[in-house]
């Protein structure tokens, strides 16, 4: 028997907005250094962690049009999805009759409990899918060898 357990806490995610540059800071396109909205609350408080609403999107508002400044949302303000996976395998070695060779049979399972692990969350403030989960990691996989 053999097993592995993986558990990771969520990675920090940065909420970005359009490539407008009201503060004249010169953002670098769609990246963590892009323009950001204003943050008026904690996006992790009251977060549902569902596919439709992973974090509290009401914690962000657009920077006022007449403001000559970038938004105040910091980098990594949102805690992303955690990850857990349990892998398990059973195997046996059988000596072939009169030989110095073995035959091995393996039964392996990856993500044994079929736990859904969200992979990507939309963090673009101007996107229609803002705050929604867009992809997930692999489901349970079983193989014989």
N, C-alpha and C positions, 0 to 999 in steps of 0.2 A: 504494500500500500504506500502511497505517496500523496502528499497534498501541499497546496500553496494557498495562502490567503493574502489578498491585496486589499488595502484600505487606504484611501487618500482623502484628505479633506478638500474642500473646494478651492480652486485657484481664484485669485483676484481677477475680476473683470472690470474693464474701463468703459463707461458709457460715453459715446461720442455723438456728435451732431454733424451737420453739413460742413462742407469745407469752407464756409464763410469765415472770415478773419476780422471780426470787429475790433479786436485789440491790436491788429497789425503785428502779430507775433510770428506769422509765417508758419502755420501748421503744415505738417508733412503728409498730406493726403489722408486716406482712410487708415489710420493706425492709432495706437495708444496716445500719440502726440497730437491727434486731431483736435479740432475745436470741441468743447464740451458744453453741455447745458448747465443751468444752475441746479444745485442740489438743495432741496428745502427740507429734507428729512432723511432718515436712515433707510436705505432701500432693502436692508436685510430684516428689519423689524416688520412683523406681520406678513412676511413672504410666504406664499402658498406652496412654493416648490412643486408646481404642477406643470404640465406641458403648455397649457394656455397662459400661465402667469407664474414664471419662476421667481421673480423678485418684485418688490413693490415699485411699480413704475410711476406711481403718484409722487414719489420722492424727487422727481425731476421735472423741471419746467424749462421752457425756452428762455434764453437770455433776452431781456427786453430789446426791442428793435432800436430804440434811441440810445441804448447803452453803448459806450465806446470801450468795451472791455470783454474779455473772454468769460465763459461761464466758470462758476466756482467749484464744479464737481471735480474731485480729485481722481488720480489714477488708482485703479484697483478698489473702488468703493463698494462694488458688488461682490459678494462671495459666490463663486460659481458652484456647479453641481459637484457633489462628492462622488467617489467611485469605490465600489467594493465588488470583489469577485472571489469566488471559492473554486479552486480547481482540485480535482481528485482523480487518482488513477489506481487501478488494480492490475497487477501483472504477475505472471508465473513463468518460470523457466523449466523446460522439460529436456532432460538429456536424451539425445537420440541413441538408440540401442547400439552399443559397441563402438560408438564414435566419440570423438573429442569435440563434438559440436552440440549446441543447445538450440532449442526452438523456443522463442519467447512469444507469449500471447499477452496483449495489452488491451485494457478497456479504459478509456480516458474521457473525462468530462470537464469542460471548461465552462465557468459560470454555472456551477452545479445547481444553485437555487433559483436560477433564471431571474436574478435581480436586474431591474431596469436601471441602466447607468446612462444618464443624459450626457451628451457629448458637446453640443453647441447651443448657446443661448444668444439670441439677437440683442446686441447692445447698442445698435444705432438708433438714437432718439427719434430720427425722422422716418424710420421704417414702419410699415404697417404691422410688422410682426415683432415690434419692440417688446422685450421681456418674455418672449415665447421660446420654447425649446424647439430647435429645428432638426436635430438629429440625435440618435442614441447609439451607444456601442453595441457590439454583438450580443445576441441572445445566447441561451445555452447551446453548446456544441458538444456532441458526443461522437466518439470515433473508436473503432476497433482496429487493432493492428497486430 
